[in-house]
Amino acid sequence: MRLNAHQRETIKQAARGCFGADATVRLFGSRVDDHKRGGDIDLFITTS
């Protein structure tokens, strides 16, 4: 995964702030592959 701990925590906090404490954030796309370069951040957010 090509996101550092601070980036991951910031994304999780933002999602929970917008969608509630039960929001789950999943990363997909090129950022999941450590061998690729560039790319945007693709997120799948679910709530209960």
JOSUL-V294569 format. One line per field, one symbol per residue. ss: DSSP state (~ for helix, > for strand, _ for the rest). psi: psi as a letter, one per 30 degrees, with the letter a starting at -180 (. if undefined). A space follows every 50 residues. Layout:
# JOSUL-V294569
ss=???
psi=???
This chain:
# JOSUL-V294569
ss=____~~~~~~~~~~~~~~~____>>>>>_~~~_________>>>>>__
psi=khkleeeeeeeeeeeeeeflfgkkkkklafffjffllalljkkjkll.
